[in-house]
Amino acid sequence: MELSHERSKDTITKFGLFIWMIKCQIGIGVLSLPSEIYGSADGDSWISILVAGAVIQLLLFVYAKLYYRMPGRILSEMTVELFGTFAGRTINIVYFSLFMFIAGYAISLFVQLVHTWLLPKTPEPVILTLIACAFLYLSLQTLSAIERFFTFASILFVLILLFSLTAFTHDMHISYVTPVGRSGLSGILTGSENTFFAMIGFEVVLFLFARVHRENGQSVRFMPTLTAANVFVTLFYAYFVVLCLVSFSPRALKLVKEPVLFLFKGLSFQLADRLDLIFLSIWIFAMTSIFVGYLYMASRSLSPRSSSHRKYVWIGSGIVYALGYGFEKVRDMAIISAWVQYGYFFMIGILPALLLAQSYLTKSNVSRRPE
């Protein structure tokens, strides 16, 4: 059945799914990741990223298989259908809470980053308000409008990669990443754990599969698109980690908190100086996209198909703003964030696998809903 013009506004293309995925994964984590995983993985940090990418690929396979079992449904509908109304809605509330926490924590870190590097004389609450207004406005738009913004913002990744090429005009020390494997399997796996949580955001596809436009009702093969997005994100992270590994000494890499920004700070060419400020200005688009993604997932967790979706976007924005403001006052988030990370891994890793197993135990393929 052909989609109407009005209905198509709430759909995305397969390329849009690719863009959504990379925009929700590449965020503030890439700025500090090289120094965070260096302590455990040393010069093998790039291997840790490849391992994390492989784990994510496995989860994406589970996600795609789950959707093929329950076509036409998003995650919050699957939980209710497979686990029952009470348990399913309780799980959806947990998803909503986790998405809000992650978004609130991320925005607090980003506000501090912008305040430190870009706007040191601007009060942090003002920066928080401006960012919140931007992602709230975008979150209220249709999926097709958000896709267009994400596509435009993704072009800026090319600009960042072009800027980074100037790093190759400076001294680089390949010996910092050799011999390969010197950190051992334990160090590589520990580093991959940190990398995995820096690359989260891919779970957004569980809320987007059912929104992908289908020509004449034909089925869509998602794995090529998901694989392409995962490969892009994994190589993007690996590229900047390797760049930092060969550009900074081991001692410097342990001391520098945001090595990617410091790397750009030391770069310049004839037409531009202080590339770190240009990079951070561009990165605002990337971070805004992440907040939009988490707001979308949170609102759809509580309102899968009803018209109250926008209401939950407003509520979610208020919660993210409050959490972001509150987290700015908290000095040590290590213990809380560690518990949230393990809980989040269960919700985006273990629970979808349980849903897939439950779909096999309780029924054959569920009939497709009208698109």
C-alpha positions in Angstrom: 0.0 0.0 0.0 1.4 3.4 -1.0 2.2 5.7 1.9 0.3 8.9 1.9 2.2 12.3 1.8 1.2 13.0 5.4 2.3 9.6 6.7 5.6 9.9 4.9 6.6 12.8 7.1 7.0 10.3 9.9 9.3 7.9 8.0 12.9 7.9 7.1 14.9 6.3 4.2 17.5 3.5 4.6 20.2 6.2 4.2 18.4 8.1 6.9 18.7 5.1 9.2 22.4 5.1 8.5 22.7 8.8 9.3 20.6 8.5 12.5 22.8 5.7 13.7 26.2 7.5 13.2 24.8 10.8 14.5 23.6 9.1 17.7 26.9 7.2 18.2 29.6 9.8 17.5 29.6 12.3 20.4 31.5 13.7 23.3 33.1 10.3 24.0 35.5 10.6 21.0 37.2 13.6 22.5 38.5 11.9 25.7 38.4 8.3 24.6 42.2 8.0 23.6 43.3 9.0 27.1 40.6 6.9 28.8 41.5 3.6 27.2 45.2 4.2 27.1 45.6 3.4 30.8 44.4 -0.2 30.2 45.0 -0.9 26.5 48.2 1.2 26.0 49.2 1.2 22.3 46.6 -1.5 21.5 43.8 1.0 22.1 42.8 0.8 18.5 42.4 -3.0 18.9 40.0 -2.3 21.8 37.9 -0.2 19.5 37.7 -2.9 16.8 36.6 -5.4 19.5 33.9 -3.0 20.7 32.8 -2.6 17.1 32.5 -6.4 16.8 30.3 -6.6 19.9 28.1 -3.9 18.6 27.8 -5.7 15.2 26.6 -8.8 17.1 24.0 -6.7 18.9 22.8 -5.2 15.7 22.3 -8.7 14.3 20.1 -9.5 17.3 18.2 -6.2 16.8 17.5 -6.9 13.1 16.5 -10.5 13.8 14.1 -9.3 16.6 12.5 -6.9 14.2 12.1 -9.6 11.5 10.3 -11.7 14.1 8.0 -8.8 15.1 7.7 -6.5 12.0 6.0 -3.2 12.1 6.7 -2.7 15.9 9.2 -0.6 17.8 10.9 -1.7 21.0 8.3 -0.4 23.4 5.6 -2.3 21.6 7.6 -5.5 21.6 8.2 -5.4 25.4 4.4 -5.1 26.0 3.5 -7.8 23.5 6.1 -10.4 24.7 6.2 -9.7 28.4 2.6 -8.6 29.1 1.2 -5.2 29.8 2.4 -4.6 33.3 5.9 -6.0 32.9 6.3 -4.4 29.4 5.3 -0.9 30.5 7.5 -1.2 33.6 10.4 -2.0 31.3 9.5 0.9 29.1 9.6 3.2 32.1 13.1 1.9 32.9 14.2 2.6 29.3 12.8 6.1 29.6 14.7 6.7 32.8 18.0 5.4 31.4 17.7 7.5 28.3 17.0 10.6 30.3 19.9 9.9 32.6 22.4 9.3 29.7 21.2 12.5 28.0 21.4 14.5 31.2 24.9 13.3 32.0 26.1 13.9 28.4 24.7 17.4 28.3 26.4 18.3 31.7 29.7 17.1 30.3 29.2 19.0 27.1 28.3 22.2 28.8 31.4 22.0 30.9 33.5 21.4 27.8 32.0 24.4 25.9 32.4 26.6 29.0 36.1 25.6 29.4 37.2 25.7 25.7 34.8 28.0 23.9 32.8 30.3 26.2 34.7 30.7 29.5 33.0 33.9 30.4 29.4 32.7 29.7 27.6 31.1 32.7 27.1 27.4 32.4 23.3 27.7 32.9 23.1 30.0 29.9 25.0 27.5 27.7 22.8 24.7 29.0 19.6 26.7 28.2 20.8 27.5 24.6 21.7 23.9 23.9 18.4 22.7 25.4 16.4 25.0 23.3 18.1 23.8 20.2 17.5 20.1 20.7 14.0 20.7 22.0 13.0 22.6 18.8 14.6 19.9 16.6 13.0 17.0 18.6 9.5 18.4 17.9 10.0 18.1 14.2 9.0 15.2 12.0 11.3 12.3 11.3 11.9 13.4 7.8 12.8 16.9 8.9 15.2 15.6 11.5 16.8 13.3 8.9 17.5 16.3 6.7 19.2 18.1 9.6 21.2 15.0 10.4 22.3 14.7 6.8 23.5 18.3 6.7 25.3 17.9 10.0 27.0 14.7 8.8 28.7 16.6 6.1 30.6 18.4 8.8 32.3 15.1 9.7 34.1 15.4 6.3 35.3 18.8 7.3 36.7 17.5 10.6 38.5 14.7 8.8 40.0 17.1 6.4 41.2 19.3 9.3 42.7 16.3 11.0 44.9 15.5 8.0 47.1 18.5 8.9 48.3 16.4 11.9 50.4 14.3 9.5 52.6 17.4 8.8 53.9 17.1 12.4 56.2 14.5 14.0 54.6 11.1 14.5 56.0 8.2 16.4 54.8 4.8 15.2 56.8 3.2 18.0 54.1 4.3 20.4 51.7 1.7 18.9 54.2 -1.1 18.6 54.7 -3.9 19.3 51.1 -4.9 18.6 49.5 -6.9 21.5 51.8 -5.7 24.2 49.0 -4.8 26.6 47.7 -8.4 26.5 44.2 -9.8 26.1 43.1 -8.5 29.5 44.1 -4.9 28.7 42.5 -5.0 25.3 39.2 -6.3 26.7 39.2 -3.7 29.5 39.8 -1.0 26.9 37.0 -2.3 24.7 34.6 -2.0 27.7 35.3 1.7 28.0 35.0 2.0 24.2 31.7 0.3 24.0 30.0 2.8 26.3 31.6 5.7 24.3 29.9 4.3 21.2 26.4 3.7 22.6 23.5 5.2 20.6 23.2 2.5 18.1 20.1 1.2 20.0 18.1 4.0 18.3 17.5 1.6 15.4 15.1 -0.4 17.6 12.8 2.6 17.4 13.4 3.3 13.8 13.1 0.0 11.9 9.3 0.3 11.7 9.7 3.9 10.4 11.8 3.1 7.4 10.0 3.8 4.1 9.0 0.8 2.1 8.4 1.0 -1.7 5.0 -0.7 -2.4 5.1 -2.5 1.0 8.3 -4.4 0.1 10.4 -5.8 3.0 13.7 -4.0 3.8 17.1 -5.7 4.4 18.6 -3.8 7.3 21.9 -5.5 8.0 23.9 -4.0 5.1 22.8 -0.5 6.3 23.6 -1.3 10.0 26.9 -2.9 9.1 27.9 0.1 7.0 27.1 2.5 9.8 28.9 0.4 12.4 32.0 0.1 10.2 32.0 3.9 9.7 31.7 4.7 13.4 34.3 2.1 14.4 36.8 3.4 11.9 36.1 7.0 12.9 36.8 6.3 16.5 39.9 4.1 15.6 41.3 6.8 13.3 41.3 9.5 16.0 42.6 7.2 18.7 45.5 6.1 16.5 46.1 9.7 15.5 46.4 10.7 19.2 48.5 7.6 20.0 51.2 8.5 17.5 51.0 12.3 18.2 51.3 12.3 22.0 53.9 10.7 24.2 52.6 8.1 26.7 53.1 10.5 29.6 51.2 13.3 27.9 48.4 11.0 26.8 47.8 10.1 30.5 47.7 13.7 31.6 45.6 15.3 28.8 41.9 14.9 29.4 40.7 15.7 25.9 43.5 14.7 23.6 41.6 15.2 20.4 41.0 18.9 21.2 44.6 19.4 22.2 45.6 17.8 19.0 43.6 20.3 17.0 44.8 23.1 19.2 48.3 22.4 18.0 47.3 22.4 14.3 47.0 25.4 12.0 47.4 26.2 8.4 47.5 29.4 6.3 43.8 30.1 6.2 42.8 29.1 9.7 44.2 29.0 13.2 42.9 27.5 16.5 41.4 24.5 14.8 40.3 23.3 18.2 37.7 26.1 18.4 36.5 25.4 14.9 36.3 21.7 15.7 34.3 22.3 18.9 31.9 24.7 17.1 31.2 22.0 14.6 30.9 19.4 17.3 27.9 21.3 18.8 25.9 19.9 15.9 27.0 16.4 16.7 26.0 16.7 20.3 22.7 18.3 19.5 21.9 15.2 17.3 22.7 12.9 20.2 20.3 14.7 22.5 17.6 14.6 19.8 18.2 10.8 19.4 17.8 10.1 23.1 14.7 12.4 23.4 13.1 10.5 20.5 13.9 7.1 22.1 12.6 8.3 25.5 9.4 9.7 24.2 8.7 6.6 22.1 9.3 4.4 25.1 6.2 5.9 26.7 4.3 6.8 23.6 4.9 4.3 20.8 2.2 5.5 18.4 -0.1 7.9 20.1 -0.3 11.6 19.4 1.1 12.2 22.9 4.6 11.8 21.6 5.2 15.5 21.6 4.0 15.8 25.2 6.7 13.4 26.3 9.3 15.3 24.2 8.5 18.4 26.3 8.6 16.4 29.5 11.8 14.7 28.6 13.5 18.0 27.7 12.6 19.4 31.1 14.0 16.3 32.8 17.2 16.4 30.7 17.6 20.1 31.5 17.1 19.5 35.3 19.5 16.6 35.3 22.1 18.5 33.3 21.9 21.4 35.8 22.1 19.0 38.7 25.0 17.0 37.4 27.0 20.2 37.1 27.0 20.4 40.9 28.1 16.8 41.5 31.8 16.4 41.8 32.1 12.6 41.6 29.8 10.7 39.3 32.1 7.6 39.0 30.1 5.2 41.2 26.7 6.3 39.8 27.8 6.2 36.2 29.3 2.7 36.7 26.0 1.3 37.9 24.2 3.0 35.1 26.6 1.6 32.5 26.0 -2.0 33.6 22.3 -1.4 33.8 22.3 0.2 30.4 24.3 -2.7 28.9 21.6 -5.1 30.3 18.8 -3.0 28.7 20.4 -2.6 25.3 22.3 -5.9 25.1 20.8 -8.7 27.3 17.1 -7.6 27.2 16.8 -7.5 23.4 18.3 -11.0 23.3 15.7 -12.2 25.9 13.0 -10.6 23.8 14.3 -12.5 20.7 14.3 -15.7 22.7 10.8 -15.1 24.0 9.6 -14.5 20.5 10.7 -18.0 19.5 9.3 -19.5 22.7 5.8 -18.0 22.5 4.9 -17.7 18.9 6.0 -17.9 15.3 6.5 -14.8 13.3 4.0 -12.1 14.3 1.9 -10.9 11.4 3.0 -7.5 10.0 0.9 -4.5 10.9 -0.3 -2.2 8.2 2.4 0.3 7.4 
